[in-house]
Amino acid sequence: MQMGVWSPPSGRTSRSINPDPSRSWLVGCAVFVVGEIALRLYWIAGGRWAYTACDRTALVDPAGGCGADRVHTLPFWAGWGAVGVGVALAIIVGCAVRFPGRTVAAASWAASALLLVVAFPLHLLFEVPAALTGRPSDWRDLGARLALVAGGVLFAGLANASGPRRGPAPASYQPVPRWTRLWAYAAVALPVVGWAVPHGLWVLGVPFGISEQKLDEIQLALSTETGLAITLVPPLAGLLVLGLVQRWGQQFPRWVPGLGGRRVPRLLAVIPAGVVALALVTYGVLSVAVFVDQLRTGDLPWPEVWEGWATSATLLVFLGWGASLGVTTTGYALATRPRLPSEPANSLPGSVPPRSEHS
């Protein structure tokens, strides 16, 4: 009997041995799109489960959608407009199946950015802690935003998997450029100095940068627990930015059970940081635009601005926080990106080569 090397049956292809990495993302995106279209068609047909009207009615009932059952005419973008967007997303998913490549990857990135902007996850950063401390919250709105964030993450994963193939990601720690570290420190300091400090003083009853009347309104609207949650969550979340410039942001610490020493998936760091950065910049730009327009029309007089300068400065804090986080995330993504075999490591401007084991 002739001995030889075993080979797989002729019917088994290399694709089955090495499954397409985009398949799971395709399935996730398809489920998201079908679910969103089905929900919008249900609303158009007259159903109101999971529908909220809290942004359009004066009724105070966040747990019940602020009178959602009484809404007879569905807004365009909540109904047929959203269905149209869903159809466009379905076309992107279909093209990813038949024609994967740079064009589909670019379209998927655009879809991801659109979903994340519409979701406005910055709202979740403040509303979820407040809800957990007992403040009445619109769970329908929070659920819709979380679903859109999940869709944005799925399309980002599809875009990453549909793009051109590169070599494996670096297995060892890749130091980030110096400029990335400086921006990271700014992204950590801004929510502490520009958000936690003034809000902490307001919770304590100190009218820092605001009028006594405004302070009374804040303390009437927020309980002590909710105020502390809103004050502490952003700066604590901001500390995670340090992971983008430290070793533990690329390799799990040794003490993590089952994962110690393993490489941190790039998307696990890049997508959440990118989502928050995009939300912060979007909120900052829109808020500054509204602020300038109110000054231009006279709806907001300058004396009132000077009296409440702390609240006005918060707009710039969000904009600077988002920009610094975005630059930091970019530096991390560039430092940890998969490289071509001919591309040297640490080729970024300002990067610091890793220390030798014998140095």
Phi, psi and chi 1 to 4 in degrees:
 res  aa     phi    psi   chi1   chi2   chi3   chi4
   1 MET       -  128.7 -179.4  175.5   64.4      -
   2 GLN   -78.0  127.9 -176.1  178.2    2.1      -
   3 MET   -92.0  144.6  -57.5  -65.3  -68.0      -
   4 GLY  -159.5  179.8      -      -      -      -
   5 VAL   -83.2  130.8  179.7      -      -      -
   6 TRP   -69.2  138.9  178.0   86.4      -      -
   7 SER  -127.6  150.7   60.0      -      -      -
   8 PRO   -66.9  155.8   24.9  -33.3      -      -
   9 PRO   -55.6  153.0  -21.0   30.2      -      -
  10 SER   -62.3  -26.3   57.6      -      -      -
  11 GLY   -73.9  -17.5      -      -      -      -
  12 ARG   -87.9  124.0  179.8  178.5  -62.8  179.5
  13 THR   -96.7  166.4   63.3      -      -      -
  14 SER   -66.1  -22.9   59.2      -      -      -
  15 ARG   -66.2  -35.7 -176.2  179.1 -179.1   87.0
  16 SER   -73.8  -29.4   62.2      -      -      -
  17 ILE   -74.8  -42.5  -61.5  175.8      -      -
  18 ASN  -113.4   85.8  -61.0  -46.7      -      -
  19 PRO   -60.3  149.4   21.3  -31.1      -      -
  20 ASP   -63.5  122.6 -174.2   -5.8      -      -
  21 PRO   -65.7  -17.7   23.7  -33.7      -      -
  22 SER   -84.9   -8.6   65.5      -      -      -
  23 ARG   -62.5  -45.6 -179.6  172.6  -61.3  176.9
  24 SER   -64.0  -39.4  -62.1      -      -      -
  25 TRP   -66.3  -37.4  -64.5  110.0      -      -
  26 LEU   -62.1  -44.8  -79.7  167.8      -      -
  27 VAL   -63.2  -44.2  172.8      -      -      -
  28 GLY   -61.4  -44.2      -      -      -      -
  29 CYS   -64.1  -40.1  -69.8      -      -      -
  30 ALA   -64.5  -42.9      -      -      -      -
  31 VAL   -62.9  -42.2  170.7      -      -      -
  32 PHE   -61.8  -47.9  166.4   76.9      -      -
  33 VAL   -63.8  -46.0  170.9      -      -      -
  34 VAL   -61.8  -42.9  170.7      -      -      -
  35 GLY   -62.5  -43.5      -      -      -      -
  36 GLU   -66.1  -43.1  -75.8  -69.2  -30.5      -
  37 ILE   -64.8  -42.6  -68.7  178.8      -      -
  38 ALA   -62.5  -41.0      -      -      -      -
  39 LEU   -65.5  -41.1 -178.7   60.7      -      -
  40 ARG   -67.2  -39.5  -52.7  -63.5  170.5  156.1
  41 LEU   -64.8  -34.4  -68.6  176.5      -      -
  42 TYR   -63.9  -41.7  167.1   74.0      -      -
  43 TRP   -65.1  -42.3  -70.6  -11.5      -      -
  44 ILE   -61.8  -34.7  -67.4  172.3      -      -
  45 ALA   -74.9   -7.0      -      -      -      -
  46 GLY   118.1  -11.5      -      -      -      -
  47 GLY   -71.9  153.3      -      -      -      -
  48 ARG  -132.3   15.2  -70.1  -64.4  179.3  -96.8
  49 TRP   -64.2  132.1 -179.7   84.4      -      -
  50 ALA    70.8    6.1      -      -      -      -
  51 TYR   -92.6  143.1  179.8   72.9      -      -
  52 THR  -128.0  146.6 -179.8      -      -      -
  53 ALA  -124.2   20.1      -      -      -      -
  54 CYS   -67.2  -17.1  -71.0      -      -      -
  55 ASP   -93.3    0.9   58.9  -23.3      -      -
  56 ARG  -131.0   -7.3  -66.4  178.6  -60.0  -80.9
  57 THR  -122.3  160.9   66.6      -      -      -
  58 ALA   -93.1    2.8      -      -      -      -
  59 LEU   -71.3  140.5  -60.4  177.3      -      -
  60 VAL  -105.2   87.8 -178.1      -      -      -
  61 ASP  -154.6   68.3  179.0   24.7      -      -
  62 PRO   -61.2  -34.4   20.5  -32.2      -      -
  63 ALA   -67.0  -25.9      -      -      -      -
  64 GLY  -104.0   14.7      -      -      -      -
  65 GLY    76.1   16.9      -      -      -      -
  66 CYS    55.0   50.3  -60.6      -      -      -
  67 GLY    77.3   33.6      -      -      -      -
  68 ALA   -61.1  -33.8      -      -      -      -
  69 ASP   -66.2  -18.6  -64.9  -23.6      -      -
  70 ARG   -90.0   -5.2  -52.8 -179.9 -166.3  178.5
  71 VAL   -79.6  118.2  176.0      -      -      -
  72 HIS   -97.5  -35.3  -59.7  -69.7      -      -
  73 THR  -104.0  114.3  -57.5      -      -      -
  74 LEU   -78.2  130.9 -160.2   66.5      -      -
  75 PRO   -57.9  148.9  -23.9   33.7      -      -
  76 PHE   -56.5  -48.7  174.6   77.0      -      -
  77 TRP   -75.1  -13.1  -73.7  112.1      -      -
  78 ALA   -88.2  -17.5      -      -      -      -
  79 GLY  -114.3 -104.1      -      -      -      -
  80 TRP   -64.5  -31.9  -70.9  113.3      -      -
  81 GLY   -62.4  -43.9      -      -      -      -
  82 ALA   -66.3  -35.7      -      -      -      -
  83 VAL   -62.9  -40.8  171.1      -      -      -
  84 GLY   -62.3  -42.1      -      -      -      -
  85 VAL   -63.1  -40.2  173.2      -      -      -
  86 GLY   -61.7  -38.9      -      -      -      -
  87 VAL   -63.6  -41.6  171.0      -      -      -
  88 ALA   -62.4  -40.3      -      -      -      -
  89 LEU   -65.7  -37.0  -64.4  177.6      -      -
  90 ALA   -64.3  -36.1      -      -      -      -
  91 ILE   -64.6  -39.9  -67.6  174.2      -      -
  92 ILE   -62.1  -42.8  -66.0  176.0      -      -
  93 VAL   -62.6  -43.3  173.6      -      -      -
  94 GLY   -63.1  -40.5      -      -      -      -
  95 CYS   -66.9  -32.5  -69.7      -      -      -
  96 ALA   -65.8  -28.4      -      -      -      -
  97 VAL   -75.3  -42.4  175.3      -      -      -
  98 ARG   -93.4  -35.6  -62.4  -65.6  -57.8  -86.4
  99 PHE  -132.0   62.0  -46.8  106.2      -      -
 100 PRO   -65.4  147.6   25.1  -33.8      -      -
 101 GLY   159.5 -166.7      -      -      -      -
 102 ARG   -63.1  -41.0  -66.4 -179.2 -178.3  -87.3
 103 THR   -63.7  -45.7  -58.0      -      -      -
 104 VAL   -66.1  -38.6  171.3      -      -      -
 105 ALA   -61.4  -42.4      -      -      -      -
 106 ALA   -64.3  -41.5      -      -      -      -
 107 ALA   -64.5  -37.9      -      -      -      -
 108 SER   -67.5  -39.3  -61.7      -      -      -
 109 TRP   -62.3  -41.6  -78.9  120.7      -      -
 110 ALA   -63.8  -41.0      -      -      -      -
 111 ALA   -63.5  -41.4      -      -      -      -
 112 SER   -61.2  -46.3  174.3      -      -      -
 113 ALA   -62.1  -40.8      -      -      -      -
 114 LEU   -61.7  -47.1  172.2   64.7      -      -
 115 LEU   -63.6  -40.1  -68.6  170.5      -      -
 116 LEU   -70.9  -36.1  -66.4  174.9      -      -
 117 VAL   -67.0  -43.8  168.2      -      -      -
 118 VAL   -65.6  -37.2  173.1      -      -      -
 119 ALA   -65.9  -30.8      -      -      -      -
 120 PHE    46.3   68.1 -167.6   54.2      -      -
 121 PRO   -64.0  -14.0   22.1  -32.2      -      -
 122 LEU   -60.4  -32.4 -176.4   61.5      -      -
 123 HIS   -60.5  -38.6  179.8   81.4      -      -
 124 LEU   -66.6  -33.2  -61.9  173.0      -      -
 125 LEU   -61.0  -28.8 -174.2   61.9      -      -
 126 PHE  -103.3  -37.9  -60.2  102.1      -      -
 127 GLU   -73.7  -38.3 -166.9   64.2   25.0      -
 128 VAL   -63.6  -48.7  170.7      -      -      -
 129 PRO   -59.6  -38.1  -23.8   34.0      -      -
 130 ALA   -64.8  -39.7      -      -      -      -
 131 ALA   -66.0  -38.4      -      -      -      -
 132 LEU   -66.8  -24.1  -66.5  176.8      -      -
 133 THR   -90.6    5.7   56.7      -      -      -
 134 GLY   106.9   -1.3      -      -      -      -
 135 ARG   -72.9  133.3 -176.7 -178.0 -177.8 -175.1
 136 PRO   -57.7  130.3  -23.4   33.5      -      -
 137 SER  -133.6  155.6  -60.3      -      -      -
 138 ASP   -88.0   92.2 -176.2    3.6      -      -
 139 TRP   -64.4  -27.5   68.3  -92.7      -      -
 140 ARG   -66.1  -42.7  -53.0  177.2 -172.2 -147.5
 141 ASP   -67.2  -43.0  177.3   65.3      -      -
 142 LEU   -63.2  -41.8  -64.3  179.4      -      -
 143 GLY   -64.7  -40.1      -      -      -      -
 144 ALA   -64.2  -40.7      -      -      -      -
 145 ARG   -66.7  -41.6  -67.8  178.7 -171.7  -85.3
 146 LEU   -63.0  -37.9  -72.6  171.8      -      -
 147 ALA   -64.7  -40.9      -      -      -      -
 148 LEU   -68.0  -37.2  -69.0  175.1      -      -
 149 VAL   -62.3  -43.9  169.1      -      -      -
 150 ALA   -60.9  -41.5      -      -      -      -
 151 GLY   -62.7  -40.6      -      -      -      -
 152 GLY   -62.2  -40.6      -      -      -      -
 153 VAL   -65.6  -40.9  171.4      -      -      -
 154 LEU   -63.3  -43.5  -71.7  170.5      -      -
 155 PHE   -71.5  -29.8  -87.8   92.1      -      -
 156 ALA   -65.6  -42.0      -      -      -      -
 157 GLY   -63.5  -39.2      -      -      -      -
 158 LEU   -63.5  -41.5  178.1   61.5      -      -
 159 ALA   -63.0  -42.3      -      -      -      -
 160 ASN   -66.0  -38.0 -177.8   69.7      -      -
 161 ALA   -78.1  -24.6      -      -      -      -
 162 SER   -87.0  -13.8  -59.1      -      -      -
 163 GLY   -73.2  179.1      -      -      -      -
 164 PRO   -62.4  141.8   21.7  -31.8      -      -
 165 ARG   -75.3  138.1  -62.1  -70.3 -176.6  -96.2
 166 ARG  -124.2 -179.0  -59.3  178.3   68.1   91.5
 167 GLY   -70.7  176.2      -      -      -      -
 168 PRO   -66.5  151.3   24.2  -33.5      -      -
 169 ALA   -65.1  148.6      -      -      -      -
 170 PRO   -57.7  132.4  -20.7   31.5      -      -
 171 ALA   -82.0  -25.2      -      -      -      -
 172 SER   -94.1  169.0   60.0      -      -      -
 173 TYR   -67.8  131.6  169.1   65.0      -      -
 174 GLN  -113.5  106.6  -58.6  -64.2  -45.4      -
 175 PRO   -59.0  139.5  -21.2   32.7      -      -
 176 VAL   -84.8  160.3  -61.4      -      -      -
 177 PRO   -61.9  157.4  -22.2   32.5      -      -
 178 ARG   -60.5  -39.4  -68.0 -174.5 -179.4   90.2
 179 TRP   -63.8  -28.6   53.4  -93.9      -      -
 180 THR   -66.1  -39.9  -54.8      -      -      -
 181 ARG   -64.5  -40.8  -67.2 -178.5  178.0  -86.3
 182 LEU   -63.5  -43.1  -64.4  176.4      -      -
 183 TRP   -66.6  -34.5  -77.6  100.9      -      -
 184 ALA   -64.2  -42.4      -      -      -      -
 185 TYR   -63.2  -36.7  -61.4  148.9      -      -
 186 ALA   -65.8  -39.9      -      -      -      -
 187 ALA   -66.5  -26.6      -      -      -      -
 188 VAL   -81.8  -38.2  172.4      -      -      -
 189 ALA   -75.3  -36.1      -      -      -      -
 190 LEU   -60.5  -48.1  -81.9  171.8      -      -
 191 PRO   -67.4  -22.9   21.1  -32.6      -      -
 192 VAL   -76.2  -53.0  174.2      -      -      -
 193 VAL   -73.9  -42.2  176.8      -      -      -
 194 GLY   -89.9  -14.1      -      -      -      -
 195 TRP  -123.7  -57.6  179.7  -92.8      -      -
 196 ALA   -65.0  -41.8      -      -      -      -
 197 VAL   -63.4  -54.6  169.8      -      -      -
 198 PRO   -64.4  -40.3   18.9  -30.1      -      -
 199 HIS   -68.4  -35.6  -79.4   74.3      -      -
 200 GLY   -62.7  -40.4      -      -      -      -
 201 LEU   -66.1  -37.4  -68.3  173.9      -      -
 202 TRP   -66.9  -39.1  -62.0  -18.7      -      -
 203 VAL   -62.2  -34.4  170.7      -      -      -
 204 LEU   -80.4   -4.0  -65.3  174.3      -      -
 205 GLY    92.2   16.9      -      -      -      -
 206 VAL   -98.1  119.8  179.3      -      -      -
 207 PRO   -78.1   63.6   29.7  -34.4      -      -
 208 PHE   -75.2  110.7  176.6   75.9      -      -
 209 GLY    72.5   10.5      -      -      -      -
 210 ILE  -139.1  166.9   59.2  175.4      -      -
 211 SER   -81.1  163.2   63.6      -      -      -
 212 GLU   -61.8  -38.1  -68.2  -77.9   -5.1      -
 213 GLN   -62.9  -43.7  179.7 -177.9   -3.3      -
 214 LYS   -64.7  -37.9 -174.6   65.3  175.4  179.1
 215 LEU   -62.9  -42.0  178.9   63.2      -      -
 216 ASP   -62.8  -39.7  -67.0  -22.7      -      -
 217 GLU   -64.7  -40.7  -66.6  175.4   -1.9      -
 218 ILE   -63.9  -44.9  -67.1  175.2      -      -
 219 GLN   -70.7  -27.4  -67.0 -171.5  -29.9      -
 220 LEU   -74.1  -33.6  -73.4  175.1      -      -
 221 ALA   -80.1  -27.4      -      -      -      -
 222 LEU  -120.9  136.5  -60.7  177.2      -      -
 223 SER   -76.7  168.0   64.9      -      -      -
 224 THR   -62.0  -41.8  -57.6      -      -      -
 225 GLU   -63.4  -44.9  -66.2   78.3    8.5      -
 226 THR   -65.2  -41.8  -58.2      -      -      -
 227 GLY   -61.3  -42.0      -      -      -      -
 228 LEU   -65.6  -40.3  -72.1  175.2      -      -
 229 ALA   -63.3  -47.1      -      -      -      -
 230 ILE   -64.6  -32.0  -66.7  176.6      -      -
 231 THR   -74.8  -40.5  -60.4      -      -      -
 232 LEU   -90.8  -29.6  -64.3  177.8      -      -
 233 VAL   -62.3  -48.9  167.1      -      -      -
 234 PRO   -58.0  -48.8  -26.4   36.6      -      -
 235 PRO   -66.8  -33.3   20.4  -31.9      -      -
 236 LEU   -67.2  -40.5  -69.4  177.0      -      -
 237 ALA   -65.7  -33.8      -      -      -      -
 238 GLY   -63.8  -24.7      -      -      -      -
 239 LEU   -64.9  -24.1  -69.4  176.3      -      -
 240 LEU   -63.6  -20.1  -63.8  175.8      -      -
 241 VAL   -60.1  -29.5  179.4      -      -      -
 242 LEU   -59.9  -26.6  -65.8  176.9      -      -
 243 GLY   -63.5  -22.9      -      -      -      -
 244 LEU   -74.4  -12.9  -60.9  175.9      -      -
 245 VAL  -124.9    5.6  -63.3      -      -      -
 246 GLN  -116.7  164.9  -60.1  -69.6  -21.4      -
 247 ARG   -61.0  -37.4 -177.3 -179.8  -64.9  -87.8
 248 TRP   -68.6   -9.5   56.4  -90.2      -      -
 249 GLY   -84.6   -9.2      -      -      -      -
 250 GLN  -116.6  -27.7  -62.7 -175.8   29.5      -
 251 GLN  -132.9  130.0  -66.2  177.3  -31.4      -
 252 PHE   -61.7  137.0  -71.5  105.1      -      -
 253 PRO   -57.9  154.6  -22.7   32.5      -      -
 254 ARG   -61.0  -27.5  -65.4  -71.3 -178.8 -176.6
 255 TRP   -82.0   -5.1   51.4  -95.3      -      -
 256 VAL   -76.4  118.0  177.8      -      -      -
 257 PRO   -60.4  128.5  -20.8   31.8      -      -
 258 GLY    78.5  -17.0      -      -      -      -
 259 LEU  -120.6   -6.9  -64.2  174.3      -      -
 260 GLY   -53.7  125.1      -      -      -      -
 261 GLY    87.7  -13.8      -      -      -      -
 262 ARG   -75.6  157.5  -65.1  178.8  178.7  -90.6
 263 ARG   -75.1  136.4 -177.9  171.3   60.4   86.7
 264 VAL   -76.6  125.1  175.6      -      -      -
 265 PRO   -56.0  133.6  -23.2   33.7      -      -
 266 ARG   -57.7  -44.1  -67.0  178.8   70.4 -115.2
 267 LEU   -64.9  -27.1  -67.5 -178.4      -      -
 268 LEU   -64.1  -26.7 -175.5   62.5      -      -
 269 ALA   -98.6  -41.6      -      -      -      -
 270 VAL   -72.5  -44.1  172.2      -      -      -
 271 ILE   -66.2  -51.8  -69.9 -178.2      -      -
 272 PRO   -60.3  -42.1  -22.6   33.9      -      -
 273 ALA   -65.2  -40.5      -      -      -      -
 274 GLY   -66.2  -37.9      -      -      -      -
 275 VAL   -62.5  -48.2  168.3      -      -      -
 276 VAL   -64.6  -41.8  175.6      -      -      -
 277 ALA   -61.2  -44.1      -      -      -      -
 278 LEU   -63.3  -41.2 -178.0   62.1      -      -
 279 ALA   -65.6  -42.3      -      -      -      -
 280 LEU   -64.4  -45.0  -72.1  168.7      -      -
 281 VAL   -65.5  -42.9  170.7      -      -      -
 282 THR   -59.9  -47.3  -58.3      -      -      -
 283 TYR   -63.3  -42.1  178.0   77.0      -      -
 284 GLY   -62.9  -45.6      -      -      -      -
 285 VAL   -64.2  -47.2  170.3      -      -      -
 286 LEU   -64.2  -41.0  -66.2  178.1      -      -
 287 SER   -67.2  -41.6  -62.0      -      -      -
 288 VAL   -64.8  -39.9  169.8      -      -      -
 289 ALA   -62.2  -43.6      -      -      -      -
 290 VAL   -64.9  -40.6  171.7      -      -      -
 291 PHE   -61.1  -46.7  177.5   76.9      -      -
 292 VAL   -64.7  -39.9  172.0      -      -      -
 293 ASP   -65.4  -38.1 -175.9   65.5      -      -
 294 GLN   -65.6  -36.7  -71.3  178.2  -24.3      -
 295 LEU   -66.8  -40.0  -70.9  176.1      -      -
 296 ARG   -66.1  -40.9 -178.1 -176.9   60.7   82.0
 297 THR   -83.8  -10.8   58.3      -      -      -
 298 GLY    87.4    2.9      -      -      -      -
 299 ASP   -67.1  -24.6  -66.5  -22.7      -      -
 300 LEU  -121.9  102.8 -178.7   63.1      -      -
 301 PRO   -73.9  151.3   25.0  -32.0      -      -
 302 TRP   -61.5  -38.5  -84.0  107.0      -      -
 303 PRO   -57.5  -37.2  -27.3   36.4      -      -
 304 GLU   -68.6  -33.8 -175.2  175.3  -22.5      -
 305 VAL   -65.1  -45.9  173.2      -      -      -
 306 TRP   -65.2  -35.9  -63.0  124.0      -      -
 307 GLU   -68.2  -35.1 -174.2  179.3   22.5      -
 308 GLY  -114.0   47.6      -      -      -      -
 309 TRP   -61.8  -26.1   62.7  -93.4      -      -
 310 ALA   -67.0  -39.8      -      -      -      -
 311 THR   -70.4  -35.7   55.6      -      -      -
 312 SER   -67.5  -38.8  -58.0      -      -      -
 313 ALA   -67.2  -24.2      -      -      -      -
 314 THR   -60.7  -31.4  -56.9      -      -      -
 315 LEU   -61.1  -43.0  -53.7 -179.5      -      -
 316 LEU   -70.4  -30.6  -61.8  178.3      -      -
 317 VAL   -62.3  -45.8  169.6      -      -      -
 318 PHE   -61.8  -43.5  -80.1  114.2      -      -
 319 LEU   -63.6  -46.1 -170.9   57.4      -      -
 320 GLY   -67.7  -37.4      -      -      -      -
 321 TRP   -62.1  -46.6 -174.9    9.6      -      -
 322 GLY   -65.0  -41.6      -      -      -      -
 323 ALA   -64.6  -44.3      -      -      -      -
 324 SER   -66.7  -38.9   56.7      -      -      -
 325 LEU   -66.1  -39.1  177.2   56.6      -      -
 326 GLY   -64.0  -42.8      -      -      -      -
 327 VAL   -65.8  -40.6  174.2      -      -      -
 328 THR   -62.2  -43.6  -56.2      -      -      -
 329 THR   -63.2  -38.7  -55.2      -      -      -
 330 THR   -62.4  -44.2  -59.1      -      -      -
 331 GLY   -62.0  -41.0      -      -      -      -
 332 TYR   -63.5  -44.6  174.5   90.9      -      -
 333 ALA   -63.4  -39.1      -      -      -      -
 334 LEU   -69.6  -38.6  -67.7  175.0      -      -
 335 ALA   -69.7  -31.2      -      -      -      -
 336 THR  -105.4    6.4   59.0      -      -      -
 337 ARG   -67.6  147.7   75.3 -168.6 -170.0  -77.2
 338 PRO   -62.6  138.0  -21.9   33.4      -      -
 339 ARG  -113.7  155.2  -63.3 -178.0  176.0   85.2
 340 LEU   -71.9  154.0  -61.9  174.4      -      -
 341 PRO   -55.9  -31.9  -25.0   34.1      -      -
 342 SER   -86.9   -4.7   58.3      -      -      -
 343 GLU   -89.6  122.5 -173.9  177.8    0.8      -
 344 PRO   -71.7  151.2   27.3  -33.8      -      -
 345 ALA   -74.2  158.4      -      -      -      -
 346 ASN    56.4   42.0  -56.3  -53.7      -      -
 347 SER   -92.6    3.1   58.0      -      -      -
 348 LEU   -78.2  147.0  -65.7  175.0      -      -
 349 PRO   -60.6  131.1  -20.1   30.8      -      -
 350 GLY    84.3    1.9      -      -      -      -
 351 SER   -75.6  152.2   60.4      -      -      -
 352 VAL  -110.1  121.8 -179.4      -      -      -
 353 PRO   -63.6  146.6   23.6  -33.3      -      -
 354 PRO   -67.0  149.6   24.3  -32.5      -      -
 355 ARG   -71.1  145.7  -67.9 -175.2  178.2 -178.7
 356 SER   -72.6  152.1  169.9      -      -      -
 357 GLU   -64.1  -22.8  -64.8  -68.1  -22.6      -
 358 HIS  -104.1    5.6  -56.0  -73.9      -      -
 359 SER   -84.2      -   60.0      -      -      -
